[in-house]
C-alpha cells in the first residue's frame, strides 16, 4: 500500500526528472504506478497532485496543440524534489 505522502513525493520526483517538459495526468499516473507496488487510482493521484499544486510545487498549463492539461515542476518544486532526495 502506498501512502498519500509517497504519492506526493513521487509526483515531484517525476516532474523534476522531466523538467522542463510537462506530464499529462495519464503520463503521471503511469509513471507513479511503475514505481509503486500495486496501483494508485486516479482519485489518489489527483489528491496528491492538488496537494502539490496548493504548495506551489507544480503548475499546470493547457497544451494548445493537444488541448491536454500538462503539469510542470516549479522552481520551488524542483528544490523540494532535490531536498526529498537528500
C-alpha positions in Angstrom: 0.0 0.0 0.0 1.3 3.4 -0.9 0.7 6.4 1.4 -0.5 9.8 0.2 2.8 11.3 1.2 4.7 8.8 -1.0 2.5 9.6 -4.0 3.0 13.3 -3.5 6.8 12.8 -3.3 6.7 10.6 -6.5 4.9 13.2 -8.4 7.5 15.8 -7.5 10.3 13.4 -8.4 8.7 12.5 -11.8 8.1 16.2 -12.7 11.6 17.1 -11.7 13.1 14.4 -13.8 11.1 15.5 -16.9 11.8 19.2 -16.4 11.5 21.5 -18.3 8.9 19.3 -20.0 5.4 18.6 -18.7 3.4 15.5 -18.0 -0.2 14.8 -18.7 -2.4 13.2 -16.0 -2.2 9.9 -17.7 1.6 10.1 -18.0 1.9 10.9 -14.3 -0.3 8.0 -13.3 1.6 5.6 -15.4 5.0 6.8 -14.0 3.8 6.6 -10.4 2.3 3.2 -10.9 5.6 2.0 -12.5 7.3 2.9 -9.2 5.0 1.6 -6.5 3.7 -1.9 -5.6 0.0 -2.1 -6.5 -1.8 0.7 -8.3 -2.6 4.3 -7.5 -6.0 5.1 -8.7 -7.0 8.4 -10.3 -8.6 9.8 -7.2 -5.4 9.3 -5.2 -3.3 10.7 -7.9 -5.5 13.8 -8.2 -5.4 14.4 -4.4 -1.7 14.2 -4.4 -1.3 16.4 -7.4 -3.7 19.1 -5.9 -1.7 19.0 -2.7 1.5 19.7 -4.6 -0.3 22.4 -6.6 -1.5 24.1 -3.4 2.1 24.1 -2.1 3.2 25.7 -5.4 5.5 22.7 -6.2 3.9 22.3 -9.6 1.9 24.3 -12.1 -0.4 23.4 -14.9 -0.8 24.6 -18.4 -3.1 23.5 -21.3 -1.1 22.4 -24.3 -2.6 24.4 -27.2 -1.8 21.6 -29.7 -3.3 18.7 -27.9 -5.8 20.5 -25.6 -4.5 18.4 -22.7 -3.5 19.8 -19.3 0.2 19.3 -18.6 1.9 19.6 -15.2 5.3 21.1 -14.7 7.6 21.3 -11.7 8.0 24.9 -10.4 11.4 26.2 -9.2 10.0 25.6 -5.7 9.0 22.0 -6.7 12.5 21.3 -8.1 14.1 22.5 -4.9 11.7 20.3 -2.9 12.4 17.3 -5.1 16.1 17.8 -4.6 15.6 18.1 -0.8 13.5 14.9 -0.9 16.4 13.0 -2.4 18.9 14.1 0.3 
